[in-house]
Amino acid sequence: MKAAMNRKIKKAYPLPKLSSVAEQMPPSGIRLFFDLVLTMDDVISLGVGEPDFNTPWHISQYAIEKIETGFTTYTSNSGLMELREAITDNVRKTYGLSYDPVREILITVGVSEAYDLALRALINPGDEILVHEPCYVSYKPLISLAGGSPRVVSTRKENGFKVLPKDLASNCSRRSKAFVFNYPCNPTGVTYSKKELEALASVIREKNLFVISDEIYHHLSFDHPHISFPILDGFKERCLYLNGFSKGYAMTGWRIGFACGPSPLIALMTKIHQYTMLCASVMGQYAAIEALKNGSEDTVEMKNEYFRRRNYIVKKLNDIGLSCHVPGGAFYVFPEIPACFSSDLEFANQLLKEERVAVVPGSAFGRDCSRHIRISYAYSVDKLKAASERIERFIKRHQG
Ligand SMILES: Cc1ncc(COP(=O)(O)O)c(C=O)c1O
């Protein structure tokens, strides 16, 4: 009887045609691959871009105390004033930047939401947004969802995957409105000196672009201090600075990020945010306050450990035939696969099948990346060692 009713309901109410923009969006290459990994045993995964550390305990404890004393409500749409003030202090001390916590800062659900809001607040139909490749998997789909067109600036291994000013300039058209920039970069780990950033800044000024600068890995710059884009001359006004707590403080699940930028843009982003999210989670915001006030030693300890792992894995991969440059930051390497493999997909699938090691095919990060794979070193040295032994065996077998 119930089944017959369900059938009747199904027949009477077919789903309407779903959004063609969403339907045409490719599924994330990372998700597809890791759905497969989840069905297998004894896999060493070097796939996920997530710290393997727990959130430092004092940060969790502070949030627990807040929950215990009844802080479980909505906050202001912009986020707790105490957190916005802590961010103001932090970016002033770190970069000498001065953002007004009332009008120039918005607390979001991770950098993910901040990026999405920025696009929705910036894009009008027909606008083009420049984005470098390889890049973080969400950048292009979210530009399309917001009604814009992504325009790719390719980077190449020969140049250490850096965006070259001439490539940025030659890809601009009259419709180009903004440049999405991420450094240290996921997936290449590339980062930039002040001179290199200034060369890019001069093209950006000349082409009259706005910049969305995703600096979520700013704590993890190994070879020189990170230089934030809005410190460059005139860029506080033409740049939206995005950052968050997921990577530097091992707080991915707390879902807290923030945007600092010109007040008219922040106001528009806040308007969209108030209709969609209302606010970021209050416990996450309290955890973030504690992270900023008392978490700097934790980030340094984690950074030192990632540095040790970077040096280990880069040497090891180059020794076993996966050629890669030394990434300046973040926790990824982006090696080239040996010539005997036809593609990144073949390499990753066979490696998973034969040796039970999961890495992400490079094509998840861009159209010209099918000779690369991404390896995350947010894993212990023991795990990295065991995985690289398996990879070495795999490569030797295929090279015959
Ligand atoms: C470059 C980049 N931006 C943003 C994010 C998402 O960060 P959040 O956890 O703050 O949403 C990631 C996550 O991997 C990332 O690599």
The ligand as an ORCA input file, in Angstrom:
! r2SCAN-3c Opt
* xyz 0 1
  C      43.908     27.292     -1.432
  C      42.768     26.900     -0.558
  N      41.817     27.812     -0.294
  C      40.770     27.507      0.494
  C      40.619     26.249      1.039
  C      39.422     25.977      1.911
  O      39.676     26.437      3.176
  P      38.600     26.471      4.345
  O      38.757     25.197      5.124
  O      38.994     27.670      5.166
  O      37.266     26.619      3.733
  C      41.591     25.272      0.799
  C      41.451     23.912      1.339
  O      42.124     22.974      0.981
  C      42.695     25.610     -0.020
  O      43.671     24.721     -0.290
*
